[in-house]
């Protein structure tokens, strides 16, 4: 996305506002972890201070007064045994495998990359990045791909924006990440008594008229 003269990695998700008292999200039913499962979180590199910051931020997902997801995050010093393995490759942007897709990734490879997360990244930007990618790691999807969501896209502008730096996405990658609408049989749109998740992102739907995304889901 262009911000003045600066091109940036941008990752955003759109959601329809929930009704009063209702929590909604979009998840891949096949890839959700078991309720109350303990997920091991490992870091392939990064300073201790940066790792601590990521882990503390991610725990907002499971906090009763925060995200409320009924999972447990546990940090491990053996990253190759972890369910979620995090790297900080700045050149690779930021992305995450979705939910249990991470189990198919070789043990020595990352399942999530937090490209420009640093010890000094402003808190608002840091939390937005970390919480968004952990949402994918839990099995949540971008809500602009909701099967019932109708958006008016300026597709030519989106292709031009995401085809340039720093993303350099092809038309096919843009179509998959931005414009594709998932079939209803693939997704769960409401939590159940056993599974809980909050909406993936609560930012305004500016992208429907041309705000853009730089977060690449990893398809199989």
N, C-alpha and C positions, 0 to 999 in steps of 0.2 A: 504494500500500500504506500502511496506517496503522501508525505506529510511535509508540505512546503517543498524544499529542495532535497529532502532526505527520504530515501526509500527504506521501509521497515518491514521486518517480519511481523505479520499480524495474524492472530488466531481468534476467531469469534464464533459464537453460536447463537442462533436466534430461537426464541421460544414464544409460543402463545402464552399470554398471561394466565395463570391458573385462576380458577374461581376462588372466592373467599374461602379460606380454610382448606383448600385443596392443593396438594403438592403433585406436580407433574414433571415428567422427564421423558426421554426417549432412550431406550436401551435395546441392545441386541439380545434377544431372549436366549439364544444358544450360548452366549459368551459370558453370561453373568456368573459370578462366583457363588458358591453355596452360602446360604444365610449363616452368619456368625463365624464364617471361615477366617482363620488367621492367615494373612498374607505377609510373606517375608519380603522385606524391602532391602535391596543391596545397591551399593554404589561402586561402579567400576573404576572411578577416579574422582578427582575433586578434593578440595581441602576439607578438613574436618569441620571447619566453620560453615562452609557452604553446604555440606551434607546435613549438618544439624539443622540449618535453616530450612532446607527442603523438607526434611522429615517432620519438623514441627509444623510447617505450613500444611503438609498433606494430611496431618491428623485432624484438621478441621472437618474433613469429610466424615469422620466417624464420631465426632464430638456430639453428645446429646443435645447441646445447645447450639450446634453448628449444622453440619450437613445431615447428621443423623443416620448415615448409612450403617446397616447392621453387619459390619465387618470389623476385623481387628488388624491393625498394622503393627508389625514387629520388625525391628531393625536387626539385620544380621551382618556379621563381619566376614561372612563367606558369600560374597555376591553371586558366585556361580550357582549356589543352591537356592537363590531367591526367586520368588515368583515374578517380582518386578525388579529389573536391573537398569540402573540409571547411568547415563553418560552425559557429558557436558561438551559435546563437539560443536563448537560455535559455527563451523562451516556447514553443518547439517541441519541448521534451523531447530525447530522443535516439533516433536511428533510422539505418538505412542501407539503401540499395538493395542487392540481393543480387547479388554477382558481376558478370557481364557485363551485367546489366540497367542498370548505370550508364552504359553506352555509349549508351543511348537517352535519357538526360537532357540537356536543353539545356546547352550549354557554359557558360553564365553562371550555372547553378543548381548548388546543392550536391547531392552524391550521398550525403553523410553529415552528420548533425548531432550535435554533442556538447554538448547544451544546458547542462549545469551543470558542465562541465569548466573549471577555472580554474587559475591558476598556483599556488594555495594549497590546492587540493583534497587531502585526505589521500591518500597514495600508494596504499593498498589500494583505496579507492574509485575513484581516478583510473585505475589499471591495469585494474580490473574493467570499467569503462565503455569505455575505449579498446580493450582487447583484444576485448571482446565485439562491439563494432560493426565492428571490422576483420575479425572472423571472418565476419560477414555479407558484408562487402565482398569477401572471398575466395570466397564462394559457399556458406558454411556456413549451416545452418538450425538452428532451435531443436530440440533433441532431444526435447522433450515432444510434438512433432508426428511423431515416428518412427512409421512404419506398423505396427511390431510392439509398440509400447509401450502397455501397459494401465495407466491411472491411475484412481484413484477421486477424482473432482473434487467439490468442494462448489460446484456451478455457481451457485447462487443467491448465495452469498457472493462468488464471483469477479465476477459481473455487478455486484453492488452496489459492490464495492471499486473496480473499474476504471471503473465508470460515474460515480464521484465524482472530486473534484479529486485530483491535478492532471491526470489522464488524460482524463476525460470521454469515455470510449469508448462507442459504441453497442453493442447486443447483437451486431450483425453483425461489428463490428471485433473484439470479444472472441472470437467464434466462430472468426474467421479466424486470429487471432494465437495463441490459446491452445488451443482445443479441436480444431481441424481436424487430421486425420491425413493426411499426404501419401500419395498412391498410390505403390506400390512402383516403378512404371516411371518416376517422376519423380526419384527420389533415388538417390544412391550412398551406401552405408553402410560401405564399406571402402576404404581407400586402395589404389592399385595401385603397381606398380614405377615408374610415371612420375609419378603424382600422390601427394603426401603431405599429410596434414593431421592435426592432433591433435584430440581431442575438443573440442567448442566450449566447454563450460563444465564444470568439475569440482566444482561445489558440490552439496551434498546435495539430494535431491529433496523438500524441505519443501513445495513448492507443490502436490504431489499432494493434500494435505489442506487447502489453503487459503492457501499463500503465493502472491504474485501478481506479475504482470509489467506493466511500463510501457514496453516497447520495441516500437515498431510497425514491422513489416516493411512495405515499400512494394510492394504488388501491382501488376501490370500487367494 
